[in-house]
């Protein structure tokens, strides 16, 4: 069978028009002309024409100053370019959990002394890990901070400075904001709104999450005992609208890495793609199927020399732990990885390897192979 790397990969289908943390919400019907301009801006942005995109978003807002879609798109473009104080107010036009009925009010920066603030999670696991860095900034405000999160994050979130508790949403009664019945907090706030309310002009730096020593000890015997220990993740969740552009089509795309000497590969792949790791005859220790949550993943990452991953929550976690991370990225990736400067501002321990040609992973993988060869040689000479 012809090897995947020897073929020109077929271009993916047209991108969806949403590449943000959560789906678009429009408070009212936008002016059709403004909406069309905003969508043309998205097309320009996907093609790498960022200034043209900016101009189209502004044109949309000139036509309809209340066009939520244009505000949101422009906000995330500001984020991609490191313009944070401009970005945060506009990103508030994304869809967020809506509170209805009798319950706690949404926090708007009030004094929290003697109060409980429930931080509500939104978007994907990667966003929830990336934006958790803003939670410790709440400590000077006083009060009790509780995280309402999926089970995968509950244990690792307890390592966040200033967090009193992290509650698994699957184990408490749920209301409109998923907190009233169980906790009765004084306020709630969506995690990704914290930088806006806190008026953050800078990005808090990792590490802000930590692996539990007991978990580290439990995973240690399962890891390779020789060579450079390199973790691998090559597929994301198929439910993500961005997945066709971020995921590798197969584990075999990484075949050039297998020839690098003195490297022991560890698969952290979970879900889609895990069958490849299980059935592979490659020198690969597969641990992804045994990982139960992000605390387990953190314990493995803490003992690896390097993670090589596509844009996944595992990569976010490695960056949040301050672990060396190499990201294999498409030609025009998500906003947070779009430039070397933005990537390093959020995750200083990370490095991006970008497609040379859109839809073709061969150039990026060749760059990773060369860098890994150098890295392994440097480690041998130490």
N, C-alpha and C positions, 0 to 999 in steps of 0.2 A: 504494500500500500504506500502511496506517495506520502511523504512526511508533510505535515501541515506547514512547517516553516519553509518548505520549498515551493509553496503555492502562493500566489497573490490572493489574499483574503478578499472575499466579496465585500463591497461596502455595505454598511448596515442600512436599514431603512431610515427614512427621515426621522429626525429627532422629534420627540414630543415638545411642546412649547412651554413646558414647566421644568425648570432645573433648580428649584429652590427647596427650602427646608420643608415646606408643606404646600398643599394645593392652594390655588388662588381663591380668594373670596372677594366678591364684588358687592359692596353694600347696596348699590343700585345698578341699574343697567347703564353701562358706560356708553358714551357717544360712539356710534359705529366707526366713525372716521378716526377717533382717538384710539379705539381698540385696535383697529387695523394698523395704525402707525406703531403701536406698542408691539404687536406681533411681528411686524417687519423688523423692528429693533431686535427682537429675540432671534430671528433668522440671521441677522448680521452678527450678533454676538456669537452664535453657534459657529459661524464661519471665521471667527477671529477678527472681525472688523468692529472693534470696541468703540471707537470714537463715532462711527456711523450709528452704532446702536444707541449711544448716549444722546446723539442729536435727535434720533427718532423718538426716544422716550420723552425728551423735552418738548418735542413737537406735539406729542400726544397730550401732554399736560397743558400746553398752551391752548389746544383745542378744548380740552375738558380738564380743568384743574383738579377735579375730584376723581379722575380715572385711577381707581385703586390698582389695577393691573400695571399701569405704567409706573406708578409710584413704587410698587414692589420690585418690578424689574430693574428700575433705576437704582433702588436701594442695594440690591445684590450686586449690581455692577460697581457701585461705590465700594462695597465690601471687597470685591475682587481686586480693586486697585488701592486698597489700604486706606480709603477715605472714610474712616469709621464714624466720626461725628456727623457727617452727612448721611451715612448709611442707616444708622439705627432708627431714626424716626420713620424712615420710609419702609423699613422691613416690618414695621408694625402692621402693614397692610396685608401681610400674609394671613392665611386662615389660622385661627387659634381656637383652643377649646372654649366653648361658649357656656357661660354660667347662666342658669335660669332658675327662677324660684327663690325661696327663702334660703339664704346661705351666706357665706362670708363674702365680703366685697373684694374686688380686685385691688391689689396693693398698688399704690401710686407713689411710694416713697415715704410714707408716714413713719413716725418714730415707732420702733418695734419693741421698746423696753416693756417687758412683762407680757408680750404678745407672742402668738404662734403664727408663723408664716409657712404655708404649704406651697412648695415649689412643684408645679404641675409639669410633667414631661410631655413633649410634643415631638413630632417628626420621627426620624429614624434613630437607631441606636447610635450611629456615628455622630449625628448632631447633638444627641443627649450627652455624649462623652465630651465632644468639643466644647460645648457651652457650659459644662459643669465647672469650668475654671472660674466662672464669675460668682459662683456661690460663696466661696470664702470671703469675697468682698462685702458680704452682708454682716460679717461678725461685728464690725464697729457699730452697726445699727442696733445691736442688742437683740433680745428676743430668742425664741426657739425656732430653729429652721428644720423642717421635715421635708424629705424628698418623697414624692409619690411617683413610683417608677415601675416598669416591668420587672419580672422576677430575675431576668438576666443581669440587671444592674444593681439590685438591692444591696448585695454584700459589698461590692466594690465601692459603691457610693458612701458606705459608712466610713471609708477612709478619707473622705473629703473634710477638710478643716472647717469647723463651725457647724457641722451637721449633727443634730441631736439624734435623728433616726431616719432610716430609709425604709419605706413600706412597700412591700410587694403588692401591687394593685390587685393581683389575683387572690389575695388572702384577706381582703377587707371588704366590707359592704361598699357599694358604689352609688354615688349620687351624680348630679349633673357635673360636678367638678371632681368627683371621686374622693371626696374627703369629708363632707359634712357629717355623715352618720358616724364614722369611725373616730374622727379626731376633733371635729368642731374647731378648726383654726379661726383665728381672727381675720386673716387675709389669705388670699391665694395669688399666685403669679405664675405665668408661663415661663419656663426656664429661658427660652430664647428672647424674652423681653427684658431680662435683667440688665444687659449692657445699655439698653435705652433708658431705663428708669434710673440706673446708677450713673448715667451720663459718662460712660467709659470711653475715653479717647485713646486708650492703650489696651494691649492684649496681655492679660495675666499669663505668666509663663509656667510651663511644666517644670518639674513634676507636681501635679496636684492630686493624682490618684496613686495609691500604693498597693502592692501585693501583700497579702497576709503571710507572715513567716511560717505559720503552720501549713498553709497551702503550698508554699514553696517546698517545704520539707516533704510533703506528701507526693509531689510531682517529681522530685529530684531523681528517684531511682528509675523512672520511666524514660528519661532523656538519654540521648547518646552520650557516651562517656569519653569519646575521642573526637578530634577534629573541631573545626569551626562549626558551631551549632547555628544553623540558619533556618528560621521558620518560613513557611510558604503559605500564601492564600492566593488563589487564582480565580475564584468565582465569588460573586455577591449574590444577594437574594434576587431571584427572578421577579419578585413582586415590585422591585424598585423600577420606576419608569426609565431611569438612566442606565439600567443594567446592560442593555445591548452594547453600550459604548465603553463601559468600565471593565466588564468581565472578559477574561481570556476565553476563547472558544473551547480550549482543552488544556489539560495539564501538559500535553506533549509540546505545546508552544514554548515551554520552559526547557525543552531538551538540551539546548546548548549549555545550560548550567551544570548538567550532570557530569561533564568532563572536567570540571574544576577540581583539582586534587585537594585532599585534606579538608573536605567539607562534609558535614553530616546534616542532611535535610530533615526537617520536622514539619509534617503537615498539620496545620491548624484549620484546615478546611472543614466546614460543617454544613450539612444540608446539601445544596446543589454542588456537584463536583466531588463529594465525599466518596462516591462509589469508585471514582478513578484512583483515589489514594488507597482504598482498600484492596483493589484488584491489581494495583501496579506492581510490577516486578522490579521497580526502581529502588535504589538504596534510600528509602524514605520511611521514617518513623511516623506513623499516623496516630495523632493524639486527638484530632478534632472530634471524633465520635465519642470520646470519653469526657470531653469538656462539658460541664453542666451549666456554667454561667460565666460572666465576665471576670469574676474573681478567680476562677480556675484559669482562664486565659491569661490573666495578669501574672499568676504564679509561674506559668510556663514562659511567658515573655521575659520575666525578670531573670531567667536563667539561660536565655538565648544570647548569642553574640550579635544577631542581626535578624530583622524581619524583612522579607521581601513580599510585597503584597500589592494587589490592586487597591482601588479606593473602597475600603470596607471599614466596618466598625472595629475590626481587629487592628487595622492600621491606626485609627484614631486612638485606640487604647494604648498601643505601643508609644505613640507620641505623647499621650497624657502621662505615661510613666517615665518619659524621658529616655526611652530605649532607642537604639539605632534602628532606623526604619527607612527602607528604600521602597518608593511607590512607583509602580509601573502605570503610567497614565496615558489617556488618549490625547489626541492632538490639541483639542480645546477642552480641557477638563472642567470639572465643577469649580465654582468661584474660588473656593478656598485653596485650590492647588494650581490656579491659573498662571501664576508667576512664581519664580524661585523666591522672590522677596516675600510674597504673601504666605507661601508655604512655610518658610523658615520663621516668619513672625509668629505663626500659630504653633508650629512644631519645630523648634530649633534642631532637634535630633534627626529630622527627616530630610530625605533627598529625593527629588523627582526625576524619573526617567520617562521622557515623553516620546510618543509616536513621531517618527519622522514624516510619515505620510498617514493621513487620516484613514482609519480602518485597517492598517497594517501594523502588526505588533513586532515585526522582525527587527526593525531598527532599535526600538527600545530594549528588547531582550538582548540584542547584541551589546548594547551599551552596559547593561547590567552584568553580562558575562565578563566583559573586560574589567569592570570595576570590582567584581567579586574575585577575579583572578588576582588582581593587585592587592586586594584586602587580605586574601588568604596568604599570599606571599609575604606581606608585611607581618602578619601574625606568626608565620613560621620563623621569621628572622629575629623575632623578639627573644 
